[in-house]
């Protein structure tokens, strides 16, 4: 495709230095992956600036560069005010504007996006639609699974995946929409038929600085014309206030009966919950959800609300919700064949950890609730003592260990968590090595205990000093149990 043709939809002014008719065969955001006749995006980063790697990309075959400043490189250069913003439009043009041929659904919020997206996918499939999903755990179209790198992929990956889903026959695509993606223009130019705002609580302050900036990043999704139909959690005061401020019609969901879609007669059990769901003056259905925890009532209500604005009927909503038996790394019960339960969960913020521990607290009848967790390095430091406080108040015993320490000293992270847990009086132990911490948990757990491995969830690696080491907790637990039992 000709370079000039790729630039037609870029918003604002740009200028081409060199031959705009050069042929572009591929797009590239990593100079190490540059190939013959590619267009390389010189994206300014927070650690490294891709402008500095333009010579390497050209040496590997790049024939054009998208830049914010003119470089001393013998190559065609397209100069734009914002590479991130322009890249989204260029990538869409390169892949033939797939989002315009799909019915797009976007879900944002601090927690629950993954579970809600799986529920929406199931509802739409029960309505007879072919659905793609893009999210934290993976991307999917039908039963085909595509491994995920980011909650919301970069623009090139996003458009490539959308093109693949369109070619595979997808009619709908359900996406998790992160605040980072909105702030960094990864979804610029995509219009969503439905957009949901699930909840808001502390997370990612390492990137956004404060809660207001984080909230405003999420609100970008609902301002302007990015979303056609809005669904939101009316029980979350901050979310409700934000949506009311945009002065648009929106579908309210919640447990309170003042919402358009609400739940009552909620009954919680060890393996799930049941409730009556009412769509005001339209229908009432009984739902037997196979996901535990009150927070999953909200996830189900949000998914149902999205289904409603997309035209799904009550039977598709009910059967779609009930068909989901679990989401990888979300309150996931591992098959351990032990007298105690081992639960895997992605909870890595104070609010999400509190939700999971409170849910499991209700299921512990004759044992202890044991929480094993840490906090990520090079991320929001303020939440570390809060995580310790939450776990200490709810758990019977805590095991503090490494999560993804990244480039920080692991024991410094653990000391910050201790500041929060110590005043609670909860008994705890610090074992920095996560594998050994899990071994300790499995060795010391007794009949009736519930062991919660929090923070990693679906992740299959542990990042230490810039290196991602293989670490799939499902595999680790299985290996350790074989060692413990001498098999």
Buried (B, 14 or more C-beta within 10 A) or exposed (E): BEBBEBBEBBBEEEEBBBEBEBEBEBBBBBBEEBEEEBBBBBBBEEEEBBBEBBBBBBEBBBBBBBBBEEBEBEBBBBBBEBBBBBBBBBBBBBBBBBBEEBBBBBBBBBBBBBBBBBBBBBBBBBBEBBBBBBBBBBBBBBEEEBEBEBBBBBBBBBBBBBBBBBEEEBBBBBBBBBBBBBBBBBBBBBBBBBBBBBBBBBBBBBBBEEBEBBBBBBBBBBEEEBBEBBBBBBBBEBBBEBBEEEEEEBBBBBBEEEBBBBBEEBEBEEEBBBBEBBBBEEBEBEBEBBBBBBBBBBBBBBBBBBBBBBEBEBEBBBBBBBBBEBBBBBBBBBEBEBEBBBBBBBBBBBBBBBBBBBBBEBBBEEBBBBBBBBBBBBBBBEBBBBBBBBBBBBBBBBBBBBBBBBEBEBEEBBBBBBEBBBEBEBEBBBBBEBBEBBBBBBEBBEEEBBBBBBBBBBBBEBBBEEEEEEBBBBEBBBBBBEEEEEE
